[in-house]
């Protein structure tokens, strides 16, 4: 789901050279940037909690789970990069192949749901501050996190069925297996609605209401603390919306078009559509890289919106 399959290696519509060049470079770049960013965020989380000798706030609990999801993702990227560096030949065994696809989609849809919940929390913090105070319960935040992990883990189980297979003397993995295409299209339609359209609708509604509410409050006088809280809340919703627009929207649109195009090719052949399918396959590679890149962008939330992060960073800088 989301990768190109060469139905016939002899046809001139293949983009093997393109993906074997692009994927290793992008994956290793995301791995380096994402590993540093997320490990720094983890360091700040732990150090901040130890310094204050207090438990995590609900917002930071959600961000911590988002961070764990991102670390899972970036740690899987060297395996993916090696596969494409070796000209699409898998050396790590069938079980590892299944885990790689499983981890990718757990990360992506885990990130989607955690970002949606964070947006809802900040929306409540602005529009219903008294309700937000009552919501400040660490156990509730952990319960929500566990439910999200269960949902995305169960939703991604069908991907464990797709392992390695041999093609033209090579062991294939991380590709679209033609024998699973029909099932993947059905799965994609369900996941598209539950894992993308619904959370994106929630985030968009939160953003619209927050924008209108802050515009209305701007006309009234507020104390400095209220202004800071509203600024942080607005920043979170804007950053989340940008992550969706940059990473998830292009990927889901192109993936859906790509899967239907590949089914059409399987049933009717290439015909004269070689240029179109090549462009679509390349677009699928690019948007897949963008979706993987969300693990590099999420640390922006930790540094710009995470509670106590900015003050902790300033203290560390002054001491250093």
C-alpha positions in Angstrom: 0.0 0.0 0.0 1.7 3.2 -1.2 4.6 1.5 -3.0 5.1 0.8 -6.7 5.0 -2.7 -8.0 6.5 -3.4 -11.4 3.9 -5.7 -12.9 6.4 -6.5 -15.7 10.1 -5.7 -15.3 10.6 -5.6 -19.1 8.1 -2.9 -19.7 9.3 0.7 -20.2 7.0 2.1 -17.6 9.1 1.0 -14.6 10.6 3.6 -12.3 13.0 1.3 -10.5 16.0 3.7 -11.0 14.0 6.6 -9.7 12.8 5.0 -6.5 16.1 3.2 -5.9 17.8 6.6 -5.9 15.2 8.7 -4.1 14.2 6.4 -1.3 17.6 5.7 0.3 18.6 9.4 0.2 15.3 10.6 1.7 15.0 7.8 4.2 18.5 8.3 5.6 18.0 12.1 5.8 14.7 11.7 7.7 16.3 9.1 9.9 19.2 11.4 10.9 17.0 14.5 11.4 14.1 12.6 13.0 16.4 10.6 15.4 18.1 13.8 16.6 14.9 15.8 17.0 13.0 13.1 18.8 15.8 12.1 21.1 16.3 15.8 22.0 12.5 16.0 22.7 12.7 12.8 24.8 15.6 14.3 26.8 13.6 17.5 27.5 10.6 15.5 28.6 12.5 13.4 31.1 14.7 16.3 32.3 11.7 18.6 32.7 9.8 16.0 34.7 12.8 15.3 37.0 13.5 19.0 37.5 9.9 19.8 38.5 9.5 16.4 40.4 6.0 16.3 38.9 4.1 14.0 36.6 3.5 14.8 33.0 0.6 17.0 32.1 -2.1 15.5 29.8 -0.8 17.5 26.8 2.7 16.3 27.4 1.5 12.7 27.8 -0.1 12.9 24.4 3.1 14.4 23.0 5.2 11.8 24.6 3.2 9.1 22.9 3.5 10.9 19.6 7.3 11.0 20.2 7.4 7.2 20.8 5.5 6.7 17.6 8.0 8.8 15.7 11.0 7.0 17.1 9.5 3.7 16.0 9.2 5.1 12.5 12.7 6.6 12.2 14.3 3.4 13.6 12.7 1.4 10.7 14.0 3.7 8.0 17.6 2.3 7.7 16.0 -1.1 6.8 14.0 0.5 4.1 16.9 2.5 2.8 19.1 -0.6 2.6 16.4 -2.4 0.6 16.3 0.2 -2.1 20.0 0.8 -2.0 20.4 -2.9 -2.8 18.2 -2.4 -5.9 14.9 -3.6 -4.3 16.3 -6.8 -2.9 15.3 -7.7 0.7 17.9 -9.3 3.0 16.3 -9.2 6.5 13.8 -12.0 6.4 10.1 -12.4 6.0 9.1 -11.5 9.6 11.1 -8.3 9.5 9.5 -7.4 6.2 6.0 -7.7 7.7 7.0 -5.6 10.7 8.3 -2.8 8.5 5.0 -2.2 6.8 3.2 -2.6 10.1 5.4 -0.1 11.9 5.0 2.5 9.1 1.2 2.5 9.2 1.0 2.4 13.0 3.2 5.5 13.1 1.3 7.3 10.5 -2.2 6.7 11.8 -1.0 6.9 15.4 0.4 10.4 14.6 -2.9 11.3 12.9 -5.0 10.4 15.9 -2.6 12.0 18.5 -2.5 15.2 16.4 -6.3 15.2 16.2 -6.7 14.7 20.0 -4.1 17.4 20.7 -6.0 19.8 18.5 -9.2 19.0 20.4 -7.5 19.5 23.7 -6.2 23.0 22.7 -9.6 23.8 21.2 -11.2 23.1 24.6 -8.4 25.1 26.4 -9.4 28.2 24.4 -13.1 27.9 24.0 -14.0 26.1 27.2 -11.2 26.9 29.7 -13.2 25.7 32.8 -13.9 22.3 31.1 -10.2 22.1 30.2 -9.2 22.5 33.9 -11.5 19.7 34.8 -10.0 17.6 32.0 -6.5 18.0 33.4 -6.2 14.4 34.5 -3.1 12.3 33.7 -5.0 9.0 34.0 -7.5 10.1 31.4 -4.7 11.1 29.0 -3.0 7.8 29.4 -6.3 6.0 28.8 -6.8 7.9 25.6 -3.3 7.1 24.5 -3.8 3.4 25.1 -7.1 3.5 23.1 -5.3 5.2 20.2 -2.5 2.6 20.2 -5.1 -0.2 20.3 -7.1 1.3 17.4 -4.1 1.8 15.1 -2.6 -1.6 16.0 -5.7 -3.4 15.2 -6.4 -1.3 12.1 -2.9 -2.2 10.7 -3.1 -6.0 11.4 -4.0 -6.9 7.7 -0.6 -5.5 6.7 1.1 -8.3 8.6 -0.3 -10.7 6.0 1.9 -9.3 3.3 5.5 -10.7 3.5 8.2 -11.3 1.1 7.9 -12.9 -2.4 10.3 -13.7 -5.2 10.3 -11.8 -8.5 12.9 -12.0 -11.2 15.4 -13.7 -8.9 15.0 -11.0 -6.2 13.3 -11.1 -2.8 10.6 -8.3 -2.8 9.3 -6.4 0.2 7.8 -2.9 0.7 6.2 -3.2 -2.7 2.6 -3.6 -3.9 2.1 -7.3 -4.2 -0.3 -7.9 -7.2 -1.9 -10.9 -5.4 -3.1 -8.6 -2.6 -4.1 -5.6 -4.7 -7.9 -6.0 -4.4 -7.8 -6.5 -0.7 -5.5 -3.5 -0.3 -7.9 -1.3 -2.3 -10.7 -2.2 0.0 -8.5 -1.7 3.1 -7.4 1.7 1.7 -11.0 2.9 1.3 -11.8 2.0 4.9 -8.5 3.5 6.3 -8.9 6.6 4.2 -12.2 7.4 5.9 -11.4 6.3 9.5 -7.7 7.1 9.6 -7.6 10.3 7.6 -10.9 12.0 6.6 -12.5 11.9 10.0 -9.4 13.2 12.0 -8.7 15.8 9.3 -12.3 17.0 9.6 -11.9 17.3 13.4 -8.7 19.2 13.1 -10.2 21.6 10.4 -13.2 22.3 12.6 -11.0 23.0 15.6 -8.9 25.3 13.6 -11.8 27.3 12.2 -13.5 27.7 15.6 -10.2 28.6 17.3 -9.4 31.2 14.6 -12.8 32.8 15.0 -12.7 32.7 18.8 -9.2 34.3 18.9 -10.2 37.0 16.5 -13.1 37.9 18.8 -10.9 37.8 21.9 -8.3 40.1 20.2 -10.8 42.9 20.4 -10.9 42.6 24.2 -8.2 43.2 26.8 -6.5 40.1 28.1 -3.8 39.5 30.7 -0.3 38.4 29.6 -0.9 34.8 30.7 -4.1 34.5 28.7 -2.4 35.9 25.7 0.4 33.4 26.0 -1.9 30.4 26.4 -4.0 31.5 23.4 -0.9 32.0 21.3 0.4 28.5 22.2 -3.0 26.9 21.5 -3.3 28.7 18.1 0.3 27.7 17.3 -0.4 24.0 17.9 -3.5 23.9 15.7 -1.7 25.8 12.9 1.4 23.5 13.1 -0.9 20.4 13.1 -2.8 21.7 10.1 0.4 22.3 8.2 1.7 18.8 9.0 -1.5 17.4 7.6 -1.4 19.5 4.5 2.3 18.8 3.8 2.5 15.1 4.8 -0.8 13.4 4.9 -3.1 15.0 2.3 -0.8 14.5 -0.7 -0.1 10.9 0.3 -3.7 9.8 0.8 -4.8 11.4 -2.5 -2.0 10.0 -4.6 -2.1 6.5 -2.9 -5.8 6.2 -3.8 -5.3 7.2 -7.4 -2.2 5.0 -7.6 -4.0 1.8 -6.4 -6.9 2.2 -8.8 -4.5 2.9 -11.7 -2.5 -0.2 -10.9 -5.7 -2.3 -10.8 -6.7 -0.9 -14.2 -3.3 -1.8 -15.6 -3.5 -5.3 -14.2 -7.0 -5.8 -15.8 -6.5 -3.9 -19.1 -2.8 -3.5 -19.6 -0.8 -0.4 -20.1 -2.2 0.7 -23.4 -1.0 4.2 -24.2 -1.0 5.3 -20.5 2.7 4.7 -19.8 3.5 8.3 -19.2 0.6 8.7 -16.8 1.4 5.6 -14.7 5.1 6.6 -14.6 4.1 10.1 -13.3 1.7 8.5 -10.8 4.3 6.0 -9.6 6.8 8.8 -9.1 4.2 10.9 -7.3 3.6 7.9 -5.0 7.3 7.8 -4.2 7.5 11.5 -3.4 4.3 11.6 -1.3 5.4 8.5 0.6 8.6 10.3 1.5 6.5 13.3 2.6 4.4 11.0 4.8 7.5 9.5 6.3 8.8 13.1 7.0 6.1 13.7 9.6 8.4 12.2 12.2 10.8 15.1 11.6 8.1 17.8 11.8 6.4 16.6 15.0 9.3 17.8 17.2 8.2 21.3 16.3 5.2 20.7 18.5 7.4 19.7 21.4 9.7 22.8 21.1 7.1 25.5 20.3 4.0 24.3 22.0 5.0 21.7 24.7 4.3 22.8 28.2 7.4 24.0 30.1 9.7 23.2 27.1 10.5 26.8 26.2 11.3 27.9 29.7 13.4 24.7 30.2 15.3 25.3 27.0 16.1 28.9 28.1 17.4 27.7 31.5 19.6 25.1 29.9 21.0 27.7 27.5 21.7 30.1 30.3 23.4 27.4 32.4 25.4 26.3 29.3 
